[in-house]
């Protein structure tokens, strides 16, 4: 998922759970070097800070940075938003084992054609992507079923482990817009 998708999810998440809006930035935290400061190599950013094994590493690295609000009171929110990043990336690209901790290589078989379109789009400078409104509608549907940030963190982690075999409503909603 590209920046607009992660940003939109973060905004919808904060609104849904009545969290201060500035916390939305944690939804794109694993891409931090790519989008904000280029402190991480642009081409290798998918190999760093992505993956469920790197959630705590990502939080520890970024919690003292100017762009990232941090308060222990919102740790469940931060965890859920960082977890959402890797989960949502699965819908437009493969998830690869990441540094510093290894992870799982994972992809959705029916998305292979879309992954190829995205790769060719990067080469040609024309990446296919859903609109902001499509994202907002999908994320509202997804978040509607949750009353606690920890629940969505757990759900996305568990669903990710079971993919591509196990499908849930979240998977189907996201496949509709990709």
N, C-alpha and C positions, 0 to 999 in steps of 0.2 A: 504494500500500500504506500502511496506517496504522501508527502507532507499534508496536503489538504485533508485526506482521509483521517490521518492520525490526529490532526488538529481538531477536526470536526467531532471525532469520537470523544476526545478529551473535553471539549466544550459541552457536548451533550451529557457526558458522564457527570461533570461537575454540576450541571443544572439539575440532573435527575436526582443526585444524592445530596443536593443542597450544600455543596462544598465551595469554598471561595474560588471564583473563576480562574484566578492566576495559576491554580494547580493543574490546569489542562496541559501545560507544557510537558508534564511527565509522560504524556501519551506518545510523544516523539523523542523521549530521552535517549533511547538506543541509537538514534540517528543524529545525536547532538553535534558531533564533529562534522557531519556531512552538511547539515543545514545551517549551523550557526557560526562556527569558528574555524573550521578546517583544522582543528587540533588533531583529528584523526584522519588518516589517509582516505580520501574520497572513494577511491576504487576498492579499498579493503574494508570499508565501514560495515559491510554485511558480515564480516568475519569477526568483528569486535562488538561487544556489548549486546549483541542480539542473543536470543535463546533463553529458555527458562532457567538454565544453569547460571546465567549471568545477571539475574535480576538484582541481587544484593551488591554485586560489583558495580553495576551501573548506578545504583542509588548512592553508594559510598563515594564514587568518583564525582558525582554531580551535585550532591546535596549542599556543598559549600559554594557552588557557582552562582553568580549573580542572577542568571535567568531562571533558576530553579528554587521556588519557595520550599522550605522544609520545616516541618514541625512534627514531633513524635505523635501528636494527636491525630495527624492525617496519614500515618504510616500505612494503614490498610488501603487508603485511597492511592497513595503513591505506588505501592506494590501492584495493585490492580491495574493501574494505568501502564506501568512498565510491562507487565505480563501481557496486556492487551496488544502491545506493539508487535511482539513476535507472532502472536496468534493471528492478528489481522494481516501481517505481511504474507502469510501463507497463501492468501487469495490472489496475489499477483506475482509471486515468485517462490522459488524453492527456499526452504529454511536450511541453512548449512551449519555444520558444527562450528562453534564460535570460540574465539579466544576471550578470556584466559581459561575458561572451562569448556570442555568439549560438550557438544549437544548432539541432537539427532538430526540427520539429514531427512527432510520430509517434504513431500509435495502432494498435491491432489491430482490424481491421474487425469480427470476430466478437464483440469486447468492447463494441461501441457500446451495446448494450442494457444491459450491466452498468454502463458509465460513466454512463448516464442514471439507472439505479437509485441509484448512489452520489450523483450530484448531487441527486436528489430526496430521498435519505436525509439529506443535509446540511441541506436546507431543512426537512425534517420532524423532524430529530433522531434518525433511525433508519438508520444506515449499515450496509448488509449487509457482512459480513466473515467470513472463515474463523475457526475456533477456533484457539487456541494449539496444540492437538494436531495439527490438520490442517497447520498451518504446520510444526511440528517434523518430522512424517512426510515432508512434501514436501522440506524442506530437507536432511534426512538423505539422501534418495534422490539429490538433486542433488549434494551435496558428496561422496558416496561415490565419484564418478568422478574426483576431483581429488586430487593429492598435493602441490601447490604453490599458494600463494595467487596467485602471478603468473599461473598457468594460468587460474584462474577469472576473474581481472580481464580477461585477454585474450579469453577465450571469451565473456564477457558483452558486452564492447565490440564484438566482431566479430558476434555474433548480433544485437545491437541494430541494427547498421548494415544487416543483411540483412532485418530484419523490415519489413513483415509477410509478405513473400513466402517467405522461407526459415524453415522450422520445424525445431527440434531437439528433443531429448528434454527439455531444460530447459523450453522453451516448453510442451510437452505436459503435463508434470508440474504446472506452475503453472496452466494452463488448467483442469486437473481440479479444483482447489480454488476457482476463481472462477466 
